[in-house]
Amino acid sequence: MNLTLNHTLTMKRKILFIPILVTLALFSCKKDDPTPNLTPKEITLTAKSAQVIASSNAFGIGLFTKTVEVGDGNLMLSPLSASTALTMLLNGCGGNTYTQLKATLNYPDDLTLLEVNEAYKGLVSQLLIADPKVKIALANAIFYRNGFEVKPDFLSTMNSEFNAHIQELDFSLPSALTTINGWASSNTFGKIPKVLDEISSDAAMFLMNALYFMGNWSYQFDKSLTGDSPFYFDNGTSANVPTMQGEVGARIVFADNYKAIELPYGRTNFTMVLIVPSENLASLYSGFTNEIWESITSSLDGYPKFETAEVYMPKFKFSYEKLLNDQLISMGMVDAFDPFLADLTGIANSIFVDFVKQNTFVEVNEEGTEAVAVTTIGVNDTAFPEDIVFRVDKPFVFAIRERTTNTLMFIGQVTDPQ
């Protein structure tokens, strides 16, 4: 049963800020950097940019809840990567296809496509330079079949507004597959070496976005303290898993059915938020909405600084791949997938979306986090017309955001850190 907004607001009022004892020295700061800069760089947003970020976050939470199912294993999606790739596609849509995709992305009616493009371009330019200690790379690409007539205005927009790599390829040659997979690998620093197994004979175009994040914790965990600790699975069993521990800078909130902790990277622009349910993931997801996510982040943002807490959390590393057609259709993006109804005439005539897929990779260890995503949209020719002890010892949700803008970059779950 979904929580209503009123219940959400009530729940928000119930969230408690927990005072944490402050030590004069945060033991896990890097020893070669005795006076780290822990003040986030302010990112300037226009009102339209703030709308685009809020829309992307709402879309991301919706896509996550549509994707995750009780009993699923580890998974991670990138809302920012998916919304970027789909916004590129939006630039080529018309009619109902445009209206449906714009609504799926949660863009308000009064927000024009030009404003969306400008907001995206401005946000990306600032995210990339927000923290010199955090490595972020974001790249876009358009690969289309040799001889396929793409409308020049669309390619011009992809170049100017999305800085997209644009390349015409002979899809019948093995080298085309090598080129596309090579682009994905190069722009994820080898973490996602392949996104396509083959190229369909009907394929006309691939729109792609790659997002790479690598950040060291502002307060790193001591590797010598890592050891096996119990992790309790939702099915009632348990196993000992490699668990990091340390006194680190954190912000913590508690609510009726979860506890949440935020751990910063670099100068603290970027953070990881972990949400641990009081019961299990199924009980958390039964009422997990964008309003709940906003309630959690606004409560964390209300806490003045990162104080010292004793934290235990498992190391984890996994790759994930997901075809998102069904989820996007259920969210309202219907016509784009239908060869008879799709209106992608801003790109070319007689084409439709064959698939939307995301490949992701994440590794969390004592030093920090590496997270990457590639979103691929396949377009085909139309074939037919007190000391706080915070233990993460059960399946949990994790997310990576830029906190001054609350840009949701990644969100996932860990059911088995092994």
Secondary structure, DSSP 8 states (H G I E B T S, - for coil): ----HHHHHHHHHH-EE------SS-TTS-TT-SS---S-------HHHHHHHHHHHHHHHHHHHHH--TT--SEEE-HHHHHHHHHHHHTT--HHHHHHHHHHTT--TT--HHHHHHHHHHHHHHHTTS-TTEEEEEEEEEEEETT----HHHHHHHHHHH--EEEEE-TTSHHHHHHHHHHHHHHTTTSS--S-S---TTEEEEEEEEEEEEEEBSS---GGG-EEEEEE-TTS-EEEEEEEEEEEEEEEEE-SSEEEEEEEBTTSSEEEEEEEESS-HHHHHTT--HHHHHHHHHHHHTS-S-EEEEEEEE-EEEEEEEE-HHHHHHTT--GGG-TTT---TTT-SSEEEEEEEEEEEEEE-SSEEEEEEEEEEEEEE-S-----EEE--S-EEEEEEETTTTEEEEEEEES---
